[in-house]
Amino acid sequence: MKPGQRRKVVVGNWKMHTTAAEATQLAQGVVDGVGNEDGVSVILCPPFPYLALVGAILKRSRITLGAQNMYPEKKGAFTGEVSPTMLLDVGCKYVILGHSERRHKMGESDAFINQKVRFALASGLDVILCVGETLEQRKANQTEAMLDRQLNSGLADVPVADLPRISIAYEPVWAIGNADHHATPQQAEDAHAILRGRFSKLFGKEAAEAVTIQYGGSVEPDNAAAFLSRNGVDGALVGGASLKADELLAIVRAGINEGRVEMQPT
Ligand code: PGA
């Protein structure tokens, strides 16, 4: 499969931001701005309390709904947790798992993330699995080992038939929400190549060519094209800039433009 056959994807990860009124306005702004454009897949991931609200706004649009997390059980005595069944019930198609804020701030382990990945897939949610090294690991030349470990463990025992429902987000921890520490497009391209190589070892060349690998870490309107034009960078997972409709739309446009460039026969 040629790289151009992978469709670009732009995911807005709103994290723990917005009020109901802001969520409504933001979702509506993105819906209006994207219109009928289908050159890029756009996914919005609001906080749990606004999923249904945003889902209703996205209903007749080309934009899909995703959640930022879930608990790997169908139901039960798990105070404060949200099940994949509930997420599907409110219209989610995707769930972000293994985000660095969950790994590093909430202490989620590789094993727990793997449990979530398998449970999400079995429940019918598509998974965006985040991986990425810390600054200390990068400085110690451990980036490759770290990506290997997180991919291996995150995808352990995942049924091969479910691979088309998994995408990977490379998010170097040091570049997330950090205007002073941007990764360069070259660093992103290199890391994506490492991940695709590892994916190939795990699941074969064809699966590796098909898997979407998006970049995340301070993607903004000004640098989106530079990332999205890179070989093997199939999309963007956007935090801060996804909280302003015009900024997210500018990133979506960059994805559309770069997607078209890739599609052109060489
Ligand atoms: P950022 O967040 O764009 O604010 O760096 C990206 C993410 O954490 O998903």
Residues whose N, C-alpha, C, O or C-beta is under 5 A from the ligand:
A	BS01	PGA	N13 A175 I176 G177 N178 G216 G217 S218 V219 L237 V238 G239 G240 A241
